[in-house]
Amino acid sequence: MSNKKVQKFIVMAMIIIMLASTIVFGVSAIL
């Protein structure tokens, strides 16, 4: 696995985690 693929995967994972935490926070705020 090359360095660029690893960096891309880390960036994707960070974006997904940010989106998921934002959705969870929004849902808990509504409830």
C-alpha positions in Angstrom: 0.0 0.0 0.0 1.5 3.3 -1.0 1.6 6.5 1.1 -0.9 8.4 -1.0 -3.5 5.6 -0.6 -3.0 5.6 3.2 -3.4 9.4 3.3 -6.6 9.3 1.2 -8.0 6.5 3.5 -7.2 8.6 6.6 -8.8 11.7 5.2 -11.9 9.7 4.2 -12.1 8.1 7.6 -11.8 11.5 9.3 -14.6 13.0 7.2 -16.9 10.0 7.9 -16.2 10.3 11.6 -17.0 14.0 11.5 -20.2 13.5 9.6 -21.3 10.7 11.9 -20.6 12.6 15.1 -22.4 15.7 13.7 -25.5 13.5 12.8 -25.4 11.9 16.3 -25.1 15.3 18.0 -28.0 16.7 15.9 -30.3 13.7 16.7 -29.5 13.9 20.4 -30.1 17.6 20.4 -33.5 17.1 18.7 -34.4 14.4 21.2 
